[in-house]
């Protein structure tokens, strides 16, 4: 029960995340079916792959299982595509997604006038963010100037006031980068590819007591 579950969906690639967790000696297990969620208290939805491979019927079933898992106190951390999949609709796949969070994913081209955002960027962490108990735990011993690795063509857009959102900045544009709602966490950046700062974030996540 102390293992972190890594949900491998469709063509999802877990290699970099596994390497990161192993470098930190974090106990993990890869699983392929949400029927196995009962074996974990914390799960990660990795960020490399394509949600188009998940058909509508499976998406509804996965959504229901994850919703029950979350309501029962389980923590879900979505990374990049894993984050985007937790919202209600994806422009990339032109389909309804998990619906665990209110909002949808939109092409970054509409915001940044380019079709891909690739860079190391810092988060616009404000004092009010750091008053959040979960933020304190996740970013413990991580500098406010820490930079994380972004690689994405779509971003998440929400107007839900119950979602805590932290942005990053690309030129003059704010880009949503991190989300928290209750025990659902998501980062648009890849912690597993972000060097020591990302590894520290993963380590902090692994130490959260559920």
N, C-alpha and C positions, 0 to 999 in steps of 0.2 A: 504493500500500500504506500510505501515511501517513494516508489519509483515515479518519475515523470513519464507520462505517456506521450509518444509522438505519433500523431495520427497521419498515416500515409494514405492519401486519397488519390485515386486515379494515377496520373503520371507524375505525381508529386515526388520531388527529389529531396531526400533528407540527409544527403552525404555531409554537407558542410556543417549542418546543425549537430549531427552525430559527432563529428570531429571536435567541435567546440565543447560539447558536453563531456566527451571523454577526456579532453585536456584538463577539464575542471574536476574530474573524477565524480561527476554527477551521475547518480543511478537513473537509468532511463530504460524504456522498453518501446519498441515500435509495434503499433497495432494497426490493423487494416479494416476493422469493423467497429462502428460505434456501439455495438452490442457489448463490447468489452470495456466500455467506459467505467463500469462499476469497479474495475480493478485499480483505478487511479483516483487521486484527489486533485491532481494538476495535469493538464494536458496542453500540448503545443500543436497548433495548426501551422505547419511550415509554409514557407513563402515561395517555393520554386515549383512551377508546374502550370497547369491550365485547368480552370474549373469547368471548361466546356466538356470535359470527359465525364462529368457527373450528370446523369440524366435527371429530369425533373422529379421523378418518383423517388429516386435515391436522395436527392437534395431535401425533399420534404421529410423523409425518414431520418436523415442525419440531423436536420434542424430540430426535430422533436426530441431526439435522444440527447443532443447537446443542451437544449433548453431544460430538460429534466435534470441533467447533470449539474448545470449551473444553479438551478433553484434548490438543489440538494446540498449546495455549498461548494461544489467543485470549481476550481479555477481554470479558465480558458485563456490562453495567450496565442493570439493570431499574429503571424509575422508576414508582412507584405501581402502577398496574395491570400494568405490565411486570414489576415485582417479584412481585406476587401470582401472576402467570401462571407464574413459575418454580418454584412449589411444586407439591405433588402433587394437590391437590384444592381446588376453589373452591365454597364454599357459595353464593356469588352466582349462579354459572351452574349449580350443581349438577352438575358434571362433573369428570372427571380433567383435570389441566392438564399442564404440561411435565415435572414431576418432576425437575427439575435440582437442587432442594433438598428436603430432607425436611420435611414439615409441610403445613399447609393454611391457607386464608384463612377467617376467621370474622367475623361481623357485629360491628361496634363496639358495637352496642346491648347485646350481652351483657356487655360490659365497662364501657361508659360510660353506659348507660341513655339513650342518644340515638342516633339513626340516622345521624348525620353528624358527623364531626370536622373542623371548619374553624378553623384558627388558625395563628399564627406561634409556634413553640415551639423551645426550645433542646434539644439532645441532652444526655443524661446521660453525658458523656464522662468516663471514669475513667482514672486513671494507667495501669492495665493495658491499656486500649484503645490508649493512645498508645505502648505498647511494640511494637505491631504495625507492621511496616514499611510496609504498604500504607495503613494509617490515617494514618501520619505523612505520607505523600506526598499523600493525598487532602485532608487538612485542614491542609496547610502554609499558614501565614499566615492562618488562619481562627481567630478567637477562640473559646474554649471556651464563651463566652456567646452566640455567634452563633445567630440564630433562622432557622428555615426554614419554608416554607409547606406546611401539611398540608391536604388536602381529600380525604377518603375515608370510605366507609361500611363498609369491611372492613379487617381487619388480618391480618398473617401470624403464625401460631403454630407454633413448632417446639420440639422437645426434643432436637435434634441438638447434641451437645456440640462437634462439629467446626465448627459455624457460630458465628462471632463476631457477637454481637447487641448493638446499642446501642439503648437505649430513650429515649423522651421521657416527659414527665409531663403528664397532663391531670387537673387537680384532684389527687386522691390516687391516681390510677391510672397505672401504668407502661404505656406503649403501645410495642410494638416499632417501631423507626423506621429502623434501618439494619442491613444484614446483609453479611457477607463470608464466603465459603468458597472458598479457593484463589483463582482468578481470576474468580469470580462475585461481583458487587457488586449491592446493591439498596438503594434508599431509598424509604421510604413517602412522604416529602415530595417536592415538586417543586423541584429546584434551579433550573430555568429560570424559576420564578415567585417565587424567594426573594431577589430583589435582589442586591446585591453579594456576599453570602456564597454564594449558590447559584451565581452566575457564577464565583466563584473556585474552587468545587468542580469545576465543569465544566472550567475551565481546567486545574486540577491533574490531572484525569482524562486530559485530552488530552495531557499531558506525560509520562504514565507510559510508560516504554520497555518494549516487549514483545519 
